[in-house]
Amino acid sequence: MNESLMTKPTYPEPLRLLPDLEAAAPFPLHALGELLGGAAAAIVEAVQVPEALAAQSIPNNGSNHSLCSLGSAKAGPLIKR
């Protein structure tokens, strides 16, 4: 074919699907206290997730001492026979 007879197609500029988002504020891990904040920081480092996601995976009942009693729990069967 003769290339002089064929023109290159022109396309319109594509529309953006989503608006530009501003960067999220850093999650205040220090507000969780030493124990829970340290646990969240360890998750961030080990799993490579954002701080907010790691902090939400830490159980917290409103007290910064919710995990302190885990070390004193007695191990045993859940059902006694």
PyMOL Python script that loads the backbone (N, CA, C, O; Angstrom):
from pymol import cmd

cmd.read_pdbstr("""\
ATOM      1  N   MET A   1       0.829  -1.183   0.000  1.00  0.00           N
ATOM      2  CA  MET A   1       0.000   0.000   0.000  1.00  0.00           C
ATOM      3  C   MET A   1       0.870   1.240   0.000  1.00  0.00           C
ATOM      4  O   MET A   1       2.031   1.229   0.407  1.00  0.00           O
ATOM      5  N   ASN A   2       0.273   2.275  -0.460  1.00  0.00           N
ATOM      6  CA  ASN A   2       0.970   3.546  -0.516  1.00  0.00           C
ATOM      7  C   ASN A   2       0.759   4.277   0.808  1.00  0.00           C
ATOM      8  O   ASN A   2      -0.375   4.596   1.163  1.00  0.00           O
ATOM      9  N   GLU A   3       1.827   4.542   1.531  1.00  0.00           N
ATOM     10  CA  GLU A   3       1.726   5.175   2.851  1.00  0.00           C
ATOM     11  C   GLU A   3       1.263   6.619   2.770  1.00  0.00           C
ATOM     12  O   GLU A   3       0.744   7.142   3.756  1.00  0.00           O
ATOM     13  N   SER A   4       1.427   7.267   1.661  1.00  0.00           N
ATOM     14  CA  SER A   4       1.006   8.663   1.543  1.00  0.00           C
ATOM     15  C   SER A   4      -0.514   8.800   1.543  1.00  0.00           C
ATOM     16  O   SER A   4      -1.024   9.884   1.827  1.00  0.00           O
ATOM     17  N   LEU A   5      -1.243   7.744   1.235  1.00  0.00           N
ATOM     18  CA  LEU A   5      -2.698   7.795   1.218  1.00  0.00           C
ATOM     19  C   LEU A   5      -3.310   7.539   2.602  1.00  0.00           C
ATOM     20  O   LEU A   5      -4.472   7.870   2.837  1.00  0.00           O
ATOM     21  N   MET A   6      -2.540   6.960   3.503  1.00  0.00           N
ATOM     22  CA  MET A   6      -3.052   6.619   4.841  1.00  0.00           C
ATOM     23  C   MET A   6      -2.619   7.689   5.846  1.00  0.00           C
ATOM     24  O   MET A   6      -1.438   8.023   5.932  1.00  0.00           O
ATOM     25  N   THR A   7      -3.553   8.210   6.583  1.00  0.00           N
ATOM     26  CA  THR A   7      -3.215   9.180   7.622  1.00  0.00           C
ATOM     27  C   THR A   7      -3.263   8.493   8.982  1.00  0.00           C
ATOM     28  O   THR A   7      -4.006   7.532   9.186  1.00  0.00           O
ATOM     29  N   LYS A   8      -2.480   8.991   9.878  1.00  0.00           N
ATOM     30  CA  LYS A   8      -2.477   8.427  11.228  1.00  0.00           C
ATOM     31  C   LYS A   8      -3.754   8.842  11.937  1.00  0.00           C
ATOM     32  O   LYS A   8      -4.172   9.996  11.835  1.00  0.00           O
ATOM     33  N   PRO A   9      -4.376   7.922  12.651  1.00  0.00           N
ATOM     34  CA  PRO A   9      -5.606   8.283  13.365  1.00  0.00           C
ATOM     35  C   PRO A   9      -5.303   9.227  14.528  1.00  0.00           C
ATOM     36  O   PRO A   9      -4.230   9.158  15.128  1.00  0.00           O
ATOM     37  N   THR A  10      -6.231  10.086  14.835  1.00  0.00           N
ATOM     38  CA  THR A  10      -6.089  10.978  15.985  1.00  0.00           C
ATOM     39  C   THR A  10      -7.131  10.577  17.026  1.00  0.00           C
ATOM     40  O   THR A  10      -8.263  10.228  16.692  1.00  0.00           O
ATOM     41  N   TYR A  11      -6.732  10.634  18.268  1.00  0.00           N
ATOM     42  CA  TYR A  11      -7.600  10.241  19.365  1.00  0.00           C
ATOM     43  C   TYR A  11      -7.734  11.407  20.342  1.00  0.00           C
ATOM     44  O   TYR A  11      -6.787  12.174  20.519  1.00  0.00           O
ATOM     45  N   PRO A  12      -8.886  11.548  20.971  1.00  0.00           N
ATOM     46  CA  PRO A  12      -9.033  12.616  21.977  1.00  0.00           C
ATOM     47  C   PRO A  12      -8.218  12.287  23.219  1.00  0.00           C
ATOM     48  O   PRO A  12      -7.879  11.130  23.467  1.00  0.00           O
ATOM     49  N   GLU A  13      -7.911  13.308  23.986  1.00  0.00           N
ATOM     50  CA  GLU A  13      -7.175  13.129  25.239  1.00  0.00           C
ATOM     51  C   GLU A  13      -8.051  12.325  26.207  1.00  0.00           C
ATOM     52  O   GLU A  13      -9.221  12.662  26.389  1.00  0.00           O
ATOM     53  N   PRO A  14      -7.515  11.275  26.826  1.00  0.00           N
ATOM     54  CA  PRO A  14      -8.339  10.467  27.741  1.00  0.00           C
ATOM     55  C   PRO A  14      -8.749  11.263  28.981  1.00  0.00           C
ATOM     56  O   PRO A  14      -7.993  12.104  29.468  1.00  0.00           O
ATOM     57  N   LEU A  15      -9.946  10.989  29.482  1.00  0.00           N
ATOM     58  CA  LEU A  15     -10.442  11.638  30.684  1.00  0.00           C
ATOM     59  C   LEU A  15      -9.925  10.908  31.918  1.00  0.00           C
ATOM     60  O   LEU A  15      -9.772   9.687  31.909  1.00  0.00           O
ATOM     61  N   ARG A  16      -9.656  11.666  32.980  1.00  0.00           N
ATOM     62  CA  ARG A  16      -9.209  11.054  34.227  1.00  0.00           C
ATOM     63  C   ARG A  16     -10.397  10.353  34.878  1.00  0.00           C
ATOM     64  O   ARG A  16     -11.496  10.905  34.924  1.00  0.00           O
ATOM     65  N   LEU A  17     -10.179   9.147  35.376  1.00  0.00           N
ATOM     66  CA  LEU A  17     -11.245   8.408  36.031  1.00  0.00           C
ATOM     67  C   LEU A  17     -11.433   8.849  37.481  1.00  0.00           C
ATOM     68  O   LEU A  17     -12.558   8.885  37.978  1.00  0.00           O
ATOM     69  N   LEU A  18     -10.351   9.181  38.149  1.00  0.00           N
ATOM     70  CA  LEU A  18     -10.404   9.590  39.544  1.00  0.00           C
ATOM     71  C   LEU A  18      -9.692  10.925  39.723  1.00  0.00           C
ATOM     72  O   LEU A  18      -8.733  11.214  39.008  1.00  0.00           O
ATOM     73  N   PRO A  19     -10.146  11.732  40.659  1.00  0.00           N
ATOM     74  CA  PRO A  19      -9.427  12.986  40.919  1.00  0.00           C
ATOM     75  C   PRO A  19      -8.123  12.698  41.662  1.00  0.00           C
ATOM     76  O   PRO A  19      -7.965  11.635  42.264  1.00  0.00           O
ATOM     77  N   ASP A  20      -7.204  13.637  41.616  1.00  0.00           N
ATOM     78  CA  ASP A  20      -5.963  13.500  42.376  1.00  0.00           C
ATOM     79  C   ASP A  20      -6.294  13.559  43.859  1.00  0.00           C
ATOM     80  O   ASP A  20      -7.062  14.414  44.300  1.00  0.00           O
ATOM     81  N   LEU A  21      -5.712  12.646  44.625  1.00  0.00           N
ATOM     82  CA  LEU A  21      -5.960  12.578  46.062  1.00  0.00           C
ATOM     83  C   LEU A  21      -4.783  13.168  46.816  1.00  0.00           C
ATOM     84  O   LEU A  21      -3.631  13.019  46.408  1.00  0.00           O
ATOM     85  N   GLU A  22      -5.080  13.834  47.911  1.00  0.00           N
ATOM     86  CA  GLU A  22      -3.999  14.359  48.733  1.00  0.00           C
ATOM     87  C   GLU A  22      -3.461  13.236  49.623  1.00  0.00           C
ATOM     88  O   GLU A  22      -4.168  12.273  49.919  1.00  0.00           O
ATOM     89  N   ALA A  23      -2.235  13.371  50.034  1.00  0.00           N
ATOM     90  CA  ALA A  23      -1.604  12.347  50.867  1.00  0.00           C
ATOM     91  C   ALA A  23      -2.292  12.287  52.226  1.00  0.00           C
ATOM     92  O   ALA A  23      -2.665  13.315  52.792  1.00  0.00           O
ATOM     93  N   ALA A  24      -2.455  11.076  52.740  1.00  0.00           N
ATOM     94  CA  ALA A  24      -3.093  10.891  54.040  1.00  0.00           C
ATOM     95  C   ALA A  24      -2.141  11.326  55.154  1.00  0.00           C
ATOM     96  O   ALA A  24      -0.922  11.230  55.017  1.00  0.00           O
ATOM     97  N   ALA A  25      -2.707  11.795  56.238  1.00  0.00           N
ATOM     98  CA  ALA A  25      -1.903  12.171  57.405  1.00  0.00           C
ATOM     99  C   ALA A  25      -1.329  10.897  58.029  1.00  0.00           C
ATOM    100  O   ALA A  25      -2.000   9.865  58.017  1.00  0.00           O
ATOM    101  N   PRO A  26      -0.119  10.939  58.568  1.00  0.00           N
ATOM    102  CA  PRO A  26       0.456   9.744  59.183  1.00  0.00           C
ATOM    103  C   PRO A  26      -0.356   9.320  60.409  1.00  0.00           C
ATOM    104  O   PRO A  26      -0.855  10.164  61.153  1.00  0.00           O
ATOM    105  N   PHE A  27      -0.481   8.020  60.611  1.00  0.00           N
ATOM    106  CA  PHE A  27      -1.229   7.493  61.752  1.00  0.00           C
ATOM    107  C   PHE A  27      -0.407   7.682  63.029  1.00  0.00           C
ATOM    108  O   PHE A  27       0.788   7.387  63.032  1.00  0.00           O
ATOM    109  N   PRO A  28      -1.014   8.163  64.106  1.00  0.00           N
ATOM    110  CA  PRO A  28      -0.260   8.395  65.358  1.00  0.00           C
ATOM    111  C   PRO A  28      -0.088   7.107  66.166  1.00  0.00           C
ATOM    112  O   PRO A  28      -0.839   6.854  67.108  1.00  0.00           O
ATOM    113  N   LEU A  29       0.901   6.300  65.793  1.00  0.00           N
ATOM    114  CA  LEU A  29       1.140   5.045  66.525  1.00  0.00           C
ATOM    115  C   LEU A  29       1.454   5.306  67.998  1.00  0.00           C
ATOM    116  O   LEU A  29       1.145   4.473  68.850  1.00  0.00           O
ATOM    117  N   HIS A  30       2.061   6.447  68.306  1.00  0.00           N
ATOM    118  CA  HIS A  30       2.414   6.762  69.694  1.00  0.00           C
ATOM    119  C   HIS A  30       1.170   6.873  70.568  1.00  0.00           C
ATOM    120  O   HIS A  30       1.252   6.679  71.781  1.00  0.00           O
ATOM    121  N   ALA A  31       0.013   7.186  69.968  1.00  0.00           N
ATOM    122  CA  ALA A  31      -1.225   7.320  70.738  1.00  0.00           C
ATOM    123  C   ALA A  31      -1.726   5.970  71.241  1.00  0.00           C
ATOM    124  O   ALA A  31      -2.569   5.924  72.136  1.00  0.00           O
ATOM    125  N   LEU A  32      -1.225   4.878  70.684  1.00  0.00           N
ATOM    126  CA  LEU A  32      -1.636   3.552  71.135  1.00  0.00           C
ATOM    127  C   LEU A  32      -0.905   3.109  72.388  1.00  0.00           C
ATOM    128  O   LEU A  32      -1.256   2.091  72.984  1.00  0.00           O
ATOM    129  N   GLY A  33       0.093   3.854  72.789  1.00  0.00           N
ATOM    130  CA  GLY A  33       0.878   3.464  73.955  1.00  0.00           C
ATOM    131  C   GLY A  33       2.076   2.627  73.543  1.00  0.00           C
ATOM    132  O   GLY A  33       2.245   2.284  72.372  1.00  0.00           O
ATOM    133  N   GLU A  34       2.899   2.306  74.524  1.00  0.00           N
ATOM    134  CA  GLU A  34       4.141   1.591  74.242  1.00  0.00           C
ATOM    135  C   GLU A  34       3.894   0.164  73.751  1.00  0.00           C
ATOM    136  O   GLU A  34       4.508  -0.273  72.778  1.00  0.00           O
ATOM    137  N   LEU A  35       3.005  -0.555  74.414  1.00  0.00           N
ATOM    138  CA  LEU A  35       2.767  -1.961  74.075  1.00  0.00           C
ATOM    139  C   LEU A  35       2.066  -2.107  72.720  1.00  0.00           C
ATOM    140  O   LEU A  35       2.571  -2.790  71.829  1.00  0.00           O
ATOM    141  N   LEU A  36       0.911  -1.469  72.569  1.00  0.00           N
ATOM    142  CA  LEU A  36       0.141  -1.618  71.338  1.00  0.00           C
ATOM    143  C   LEU A  36       0.794  -0.892  70.165  1.00  0.00           C
ATOM    144  O   LEU A  36       0.770  -1.384  69.037  1.00  0.00           O
ATOM    145  N   GLY A  37       1.379   0.278  70.429  1.00  0.00           N
ATOM    146  CA  GLY A  37       2.080   0.998  69.374  1.00  0.00           C
ATOM    147  C   GLY A  37       3.288   0.214  68.879  1.00  0.00           C
ATOM    148  O   GLY A  37       3.575   0.187  67.683  1.00  0.00           O
ATOM    149  N   GLY A  38       3.990  -0.422  69.810  1.00  0.00           N
ATOM    150  CA  GLY A  38       5.125  -1.261  69.424  1.00  0.00           C
ATOM    151  C   GLY A  38       4.692  -2.467  68.602  1.00  0.00           C
ATOM    152  O   GLY A  38       5.371  -2.864  67.655  1.00  0.00           O
ATOM    153  N   ALA A  39       3.549  -3.045  68.978  1.00  0.00           N
ATOM    154  CA  ALA A  39       3.024  -4.178  68.208  1.00  0.00           C
ATOM    155  C   ALA A  39       2.647  -3.738  66.797  1.00  0.00           C
ATOM    156  O   ALA A  39       2.938  -4.441  65.829  1.00  0.00           O
ATOM    157  N   ALA A  40       2.004  -2.587  66.676  1.00  0.00           N
ATOM    158  CA  ALA A  40       1.628  -2.070  65.351  1.00  0.00           C
ATOM    159  C   ALA A  40       2.873  -1.746  64.526  1.00  0.00           C
ATOM    160  O   ALA A  40       2.909  -2.025  63.327  1.00  0.00           O
ATOM    161  N   ALA A  41       3.884  -1.166  65.153  1.00  0.00           N
ATOM    162  CA  ALA A  41       5.125  -0.845  64.434  1.00  0.00           C
ATOM    163  C   ALA A  41       5.812  -2.116  63.941  1.00  0.00           C
ATOM    164  O   ALA A  41       6.387  -2.128  62.853  1.00  0.00           O
ATOM    165  N   ALA A  42       5.754  -3.181  64.733  1.00  0.00           N
ATOM    166  CA  ALA A  42       6.346  -4.459  64.313  1.00  0.00           C
ATOM    167  C   ALA A  42       5.592  -5.032  63.115  1.00  0.00           C
ATOM    168  O   ALA A  42       6.204  -5.603  62.212  1.00  0.00           O
ATOM    169  N   ILE A  43       4.272  -4.882  63.103  1.00  0.00           N
ATOM    170  CA  ILE A  43       3.480  -5.355  61.966  1.00  0.00           C
ATOM    171  C   ILE A  43       3.842  -4.558  60.715  1.00  0.00           C
ATOM    172  O   ILE A  43       3.990  -5.128  59.634  1.00  0.00           O
ATOM    173  N   VAL A  44       3.986  -3.239  60.859  1.00  0.00           N
ATOM    174  CA  VAL A  44       4.362  -2.385  59.722  1.00  0.00           C
ATOM    175  C   VAL A  44       5.673  -2.869  59.115  1.00  0.00           C
ATOM    176  O   VAL A  44       5.798  -2.982  57.895  1.00  0.00           O
ATOM    177  N   GLU A  45       6.637  -3.150  59.962  1.00  0.00           N
ATOM    178  CA  GLU A  45       7.958  -3.569  59.477  1.00  0.00           C
ATOM    179  C   GLU A  45       7.928  -4.967  58.872  1.00  0.00           C
ATOM    180  O   GLU A  45       8.530  -5.203  57.824  1.00  0.00           O
ATOM    181  N   ALA A  46       7.231  -5.893  59.521  1.00  0.00           N
ATOM    182  CA  ALA A  46       7.242  -7.283  59.063  1.00  0.00           C
ATOM    183  C   ALA A  46       6.381  -7.505  57.820  1.00  0.00           C
ATOM    184  O   ALA A  46       6.774  -8.243  56.916  1.00  0.00           O
ATOM    185  N   VAL A  47       5.214  -6.871  57.774  1.00  0.00           N
ATOM    186  CA  VAL A  47       4.266  -7.146  56.715  1.00  0.00           C
ATOM    187  C   VAL A  47       4.323  -6.099  55.604  1.00  0.00           C
ATOM    188  O   VAL A  47       3.802  -6.321  54.511  1.00  0.00           O
ATOM    189  N   GLN A  48       4.960  -4.951  55.885  1.00  0.00           N
ATOM    190  CA  GLN A  48       5.091  -3.870  54.904  1.00  0.00           C
ATOM    191  C   GLN A  48       3.723  -3.315  54.494  1.00  0.00           C
ATOM    192  O   GLN A  48       3.396  -3.234  53.309  1.00  0.00           O
ATOM    193  N   VAL A  49       2.932  -2.934  55.508  1.00  0.00           N
ATOM    194  CA  VAL A  49       1.625  -2.319  55.283  1.00  0.00           C
ATOM    195  C   VAL A  49       1.642  -0.909  55.856  1.00  0.00           C
ATOM    196  O   VAL A  49       2.521  -0.587  56.656  1.00  0.00           O
ATOM    197  N   PRO A  50       0.693  -0.058  55.467  1.00  0.00           N
ATOM    198  CA  PRO A  50       0.619   1.275  56.058  1.00  0.00           C
ATOM    199  C   PRO A  50       0.337   1.205  57.564  1.00  0.00           C
ATOM    200  O   PRO A  50      -0.262   0.244  58.046  1.00  0.00           O
ATOM    201  N   GLU A  51       0.773   2.227  58.295  1.00  0.00           N
ATOM    202  CA  GLU A  51       0.618   2.241  59.743  1.00  0.00           C
ATOM    203  C   GLU A  51      -0.846   2.146  60.164  1.00  0.00           C
ATOM    204  O   GLU A  51      -1.160   1.460  61.137  1.00  0.00           O
ATOM    205  N   ALA A  52      -1.744   2.818  59.455  1.00  0.00           N
ATOM    206  CA  ALA A  52      -3.158   2.792  59.825  1.00  0.00           C
ATOM    207  C   ALA A  52      -3.728   1.377  59.723  1.00  0.00           C
ATOM    208  O   ALA A  52      -4.522   0.973  60.572  1.00  0.00           O
ATOM    209  N   LEU A  53      -3.340   0.632  58.713  1.00  0.00           N
ATOM    210  CA  LEU A  53      -3.825  -0.736  58.551  1.00  0.00           C
ATOM    211  C   LEU A  53      -3.290  -1.632  59.659  1.00  0.00           C
ATOM    212  O   LEU A  53      -4.023  -2.460  60.201  1.00  0.00           O
ATOM    213  N   ALA A  54      -2.024  -1.471  59.992  1.00  0.00           N
ATOM    214  CA  ALA A  54      -1.437  -2.272  61.067  1.00  0.00           C
ATOM    215  C   ALA A  54      -2.089  -1.942  62.403  1.00  0.00           C
ATOM    216  O   ALA A  54      -2.351  -2.843  63.199  1.00  0.00           O
ATOM    217  N   ALA A  55      -2.352  -0.673  62.657  1.00  0.00           N
ATOM    218  CA  ALA A  55      -2.954  -0.264  63.933  1.00  0.00           C
ATOM    219  C   ALA A  55      -4.368  -0.806  64.072  1.00  0.00           C
ATOM    220  O   ALA A  55      -4.791  -1.133  65.180  1.00  0.00           O
ATOM    221  N   GLN A  56      -5.100  -0.908  62.984  1.00  0.00           N
ATOM    222  CA  GLN A  56      -6.460  -1.421  63.047  1.00  0.00           C
ATOM    223  C   GLN A  56      -6.494  -2.925  63.292  1.00  0.00           C
ATOM    224  O   GLN A  56      -7.537  -3.463  63.664  1.00  0.00           O
ATOM    225  N   SER A  57      -5.387  -3.603  63.092  1.00  0.00           N
ATOM    226  CA  SER A  57      -5.356  -5.041  63.335  1.00  0.00           C
ATOM    227  C   SER A  57      -4.986  -5.376  64.781  1.00  0.00           C
ATOM    228  O   SER A  57      -4.964  -6.547  65.158  1.00  0.00           O
ATOM    229  N   ILE A  58      -4.700  -4.371  65.579  1.00  0.00           N
ATOM    230  CA  ILE A  58      -4.361  -4.573  66.994  1.00  0.00           C
ATOM    231  C   ILE A  58      -5.649  -4.530  67.811  1.00  0.00           C
ATOM    232  O   ILE A  58      -6.390  -3.549  67.736  1.00  0.00           O
ATOM    233  N   PRO A  59      -5.932  -5.583  68.596  1.00  0.00           N
ATOM    234  CA  PRO A  59      -7.136  -5.533  69.431  1.00  0.00           C
ATOM    235  C   PRO A  59      -6.983  -4.487  70.520  1.00  0.00           C
ATOM    236  O   PRO A  59      -5.923  -4.375  71.137  1.00  0.00           O
ATOM    237  N   ASN A  60      -8.043  -3.719  70.758  1.00  0.00           N
ATOM    238  CA  ASN A  60      -7.997  -2.684  71.780  1.00  0.00           C
ATOM    239  C   ASN A  60      -9.400  -2.482  72.315  1.00  0.00           C
ATOM    240  O   ASN A  60     -10.325  -2.205  71.552  1.00  0.00           O
ATOM    241  N   ASN A  61      -9.562  -2.618  73.608  1.00  0.00           N
ATOM    242  CA  ASN A  61     -10.880  -2.451  74.213  1.00  0.00           C
ATOM    243  C   ASN A  61     -11.018  -1.075  74.855  1.00  0.00           C
ATOM    244  O   ASN A  61     -11.834  -0.897  75.759  1.00  0.00           O
ATOM    245  N   GLY A  62     -10.241  -0.109  74.404  1.00  0.00           N
ATOM    246  CA  GLY A  62     -10.291   1.227  74.982  1.00  0.00           C
ATOM    247  C   GLY A  62      -9.208   1.440  76.018  1.00  0.00           C
ATOM    248  O   GLY A  62      -9.008   2.560  76.488  1.00  0.00           O
ATOM    249  N   SER A  63      -8.515   0.390  76.374  1.00  0.00           N
ATOM    250  CA  SER A  63      -7.437   0.481  77.360  1.00  0.00           C
ATOM    251  C   SER A  63      -6.129   0.117  76.681  1.00  0.00           C
ATOM    252  O   SER A  63      -6.090  -0.798  75.858  1.00  0.00           O
ATOM    253  N   ASN A  64      -5.069   0.816  77.014  1.00  0.00           N
ATOM    254  CA  ASN A  64      -3.751   0.488  76.460  1.00  0.00           C
ATOM    255  C   ASN A  64      -3.142  -0.721  77.139  1.00  0.00           C
ATOM    256  O   ASN A  64      -2.005  -1.090  76.844  1.00  0.00           O
ATOM    257  N   HIS A  65      -3.877  -1.337  78.037  1.00  0.00           N
ATOM    258  CA  HIS A  65      -3.347  -2.501  78.753  1.00  0.00           C
ATOM    259  C   HIS A  65      -4.119  -3.765  78.407  1.00  0.00           C
ATOM    260  O   HIS A  65      -4.076  -4.738  79.160  1.00  0.00           O
ATOM    261  N   SER A  66      -4.823  -3.768  77.279  1.00  0.00           N
ATOM    262  CA  SER A  66      -5.674  -4.902  76.951  1.00  0.00           C
ATOM    263  C   SER A  66      -4.888  -6.179  76.682  1.00  0.00           C
ATOM    264  O   SER A  66      -5.432  -7.271  76.849  1.00  0.00           O
ATOM    265  N   LEU A  67      -3.634  -6.077  76.275  1.00  0.00           N
ATOM    266  CA  LEU A  67      -2.841  -7.272  75.999  1.00  0.00           C
ATOM    267  C   LEU A  67      -1.926  -7.656  77.155  1.00  0.00           C
ATOM    268  O   LEU A  67      -1.237  -8.673  77.080  1.00  0.00           O
ATOM    269  N   CYS A  68      -1.905  -6.870  78.212  1.00  0.00           N
ATOM    270  CA  CYS A  68      -0.960  -7.126  79.301  1.00  0.00           C
ATOM    271  C   CYS A  68      -1.236  -8.443  80.012  1.00  0.00           C
ATOM    272  O   CYS A  68      -0.302  -9.077  80.502  1.00  0.00           O
ATOM    273  N   SER A  69      -2.474  -8.864  80.082  1.00  0.00           N
ATOM    274  CA  SER A  69      -2.796 -10.073  80.820  1.00  0.00           C
ATOM    275  C   SER A  69      -2.529 -11.347  80.023  1.00  0.00           C
ATOM    276  O   SER A  69      -2.634 -12.445  80.570  1.00  0.00           O
ATOM    277  N   LEU A  70      -2.189 -11.222  78.744  1.00  0.00           N
ATOM    278  CA  LEU A  70      -1.953 -12.417  77.942  1.00  0.00           C
ATOM    279  C   LEU A  70      -0.779 -13.240  78.458  1.00  0.00           C
ATOM    280  O   LEU A  70      -0.799 -14.467  78.356  1.00  0.00           O
ATOM    281  N   GLY A  71       0.232 -12.594  79.003  1.00  0.00           N
ATOM    282  CA  GLY A  71       1.383 -13.330  79.499  1.00  0.00           C
ATOM    283  C   GLY A  71       1.072 -14.150  80.735  1.00  0.00           C
ATOM    284  O   GLY A  71       1.776 -15.121  81.011  1.00  0.00           O
ATOM    285  N   SER A  72       0.039 -13.796  81.491  1.00  0.00           N
ATOM    286  CA  SER A  72      -0.285 -14.527  82.701  1.00  0.00           C
ATOM    287  C   SER A  72      -1.399 -15.553  82.503  1.00  0.00           C
ATOM    288  O   SER A  72      -1.789 -16.242  83.446  1.00  0.00           O
ATOM    289  N   ALA A  73      -1.913 -15.655  81.266  1.00  0.00           N
ATOM    290  CA  ALA A  73      -2.992 -16.625  81.014  1.00  0.00           C
ATOM    291  C   ALA A  73      -2.457 -18.043  81.107  1.00  0.00           C
ATOM    292  O   ALA A  73      -1.346 -18.333  80.662  1.00  0.00           O
ATOM    293  N   LYS A  74      -3.258 -18.920  81.689  1.00  0.00           N
ATOM    294  CA  LYS A  74      -2.862 -20.331  81.796  1.00  0.00           C
ATOM    295  C   LYS A  74      -3.258 -21.058  80.531  1.00  0.00           C
ATOM    296  O   LYS A  74      -4.382 -20.917  80.048  1.00  0.00           O
ATOM    297  N   ALA A  75      -2.342 -21.827  80.000  1.00  0.00           N
ATOM    298  CA  ALA A  75      -2.631 -22.617  78.805  1.00  0.00           C
ATOM    299  C   ALA A  75      -3.329 -23.895  79.216  1.00  0.00           C
ATOM    300  O   ALA A  75      -2.971 -24.509  80.221  1.00  0.00           O
ATOM    301  N   GLY A  76      -4.297 -24.285  78.465  1.00  0.00           N
ATOM    302  CA  GLY A  76      -5.010 -25.527  78.755  1.00  0.00           C
ATOM    303  C   GLY A  76      -6.124 -25.738  77.767  1.00  0.00           C
ATOM    304  O   GLY A  76      -6.383 -24.885  76.918  1.00  0.00           O
ATOM    305  N   PRO A  77      -6.791 -26.881  77.875  1.00  0.00           N
ATOM    306  CA  PRO A  77      -7.887 -27.145  76.940  1.00  0.00           C
ATOM    307  C   PRO A  77      -9.059 -26.210  77.187  1.00  0.00           C
ATOM    308  O   PRO A  77      -9.303 -25.797  78.321  1.00  0.00           O
ATOM    309  N   LEU A  78      -9.781 -25.877  76.128  1.00  0.00           N
ATOM    310  CA  LEU A  78     -10.941 -25.023  76.255  1.00  0.00           C
ATOM    311  C   LEU A  78     -12.137 -25.771  76.835  1.00  0.00           C
ATOM    312  O   LEU A  78     -12.983 -25.172  77.500  1.00  0.00           O
ATOM    313  N   ILE A  79     -12.210 -27.076  76.587  1.00  0.00           N
ATOM    314  CA  ILE A  79     -13.313 -27.886  77.097  1.00  0.00           C
ATOM    315  C   ILE A  79     -12.746 -28.878  78.095  1.00  0.00           C
ATOM    316  O   ILE A  79     -11.836 -29.643  77.775  1.00  0.00           O
ATOM    317  N   LYS A  80     -13.291 -28.861  79.312  1.00  0.00           N
ATOM    318  CA  LYS A  80     -12.849 -29.823  80.335  1.00  0.00           C
ATOM    319  C   LYS A  80     -13.708 -31.058  80.234  1.00  0.00           C
ATOM    320  O   LYS A  80     -14.931 -30.969  80.116  1.00  0.00           O
ATOM    321  N   ARG A  81     -13.071 -32.206  80.280  1.00  0.00           N
ATOM    322  CA  ARG A  81     -13.803 -33.484  80.214  1.00  0.00           C
ATOM    323  C   ARG A  81     -13.793 -34.185  81.534  1.00  0.00           C
ATOM    324  O   ARG A  81     -14.358 -35.271  81.660  1.00  0.00           O
TER     325      ARG A  81
END
""", "prot")
cmd.dss("prot")
cmd.show_as("cartoon", "prot")
cmd.util.cbc("prot")
cmd.orient("prot")
